[in-house]
């Protein structure tokens, strides 16, 4: 009976490591999205006619549109909105990335934010561009990133269920230790 229990424990440990790797990949993708998006914003500010395709599209295209429309004027309302949306998106992604180390629900939040970003990219491509298929590669890369984020969310949920199931099993090593009885002469007992 003991070897079966050991094999089951090893298989569970292997599965836990695999799930943790998928969650780690999703977290790494979030970090890369933030970094590449910041580089894109810097390239936009430097007026370089180039941007990386795997990034957050809404802040980039909103600021690009603000620069194109308000090139000769000063601060326009679109520039202010673009700056606020950009700051919100970066802070939301960074906060979710930090929190996802402990709570896997934040992976879902990033996935939904990036899904909204992808939908807005598609709307932007078909509404404002003369050739919407020029954004086809960018849309496909967005969908690939969404697949990785979905996989990380799903594996994070499985990992969370596995860990909560382990905590509730009798004889689990993760149970809370029993409190020591207090000594009668202790100052806490008065």
Steps between C-alpha positions, in 0.01 A plus 500: 500500500787736577657494146162593347474799731853608406424471129182701544688768694772517232241525222320778687827683556585468130157633403536790745837592348350490148212726607741739669707518180193595296402765753859628500493526121179703518653732760810540283282591200333772709840642591614492135177675394565779747865540396434490124207739535721746687759474222224566245394813687859618508536439125179694444628794705825495304293502178651177373271351238521149644337302779511147634189300420473307827396772741197677636332652197254744657757729668722500194232570240318751719821697549592455132162642401544790743840579351366479143195718565664751731838534331479879461294583805595488865350267754176360369231308684594187308860526622380527860263205457778302332739572786240403763406177322868415459574556867194299603590206274861485618404526865226238463730254324784560748268464801348180363846361423617564857184358656487193275796350684267427793149526363430341165181702441716786378608291201135500393485878545800548271352259249172696490683833473710368213189354337342846508824639358480249214136581425581872491796428272270320257249786514779751443635301206165474325367846589796732453750338268476498122638146489382315813695191400822688567430423867433132434835380638457716809151358556628144461780567750244645741299179467812291570571702814136456603540124461803504732316715754195272484723197555665669799161591647365147456813339645503749786145400589597131491803571717286692749249212517783251546653702783167554677419129471838416653441737792164345584622139497538342843861452602618771261829668583346841420257490789522769758709391800322461831553778751719426795331507839595804699707471810301596813769747609500674164404869491244417226290291734427779748 
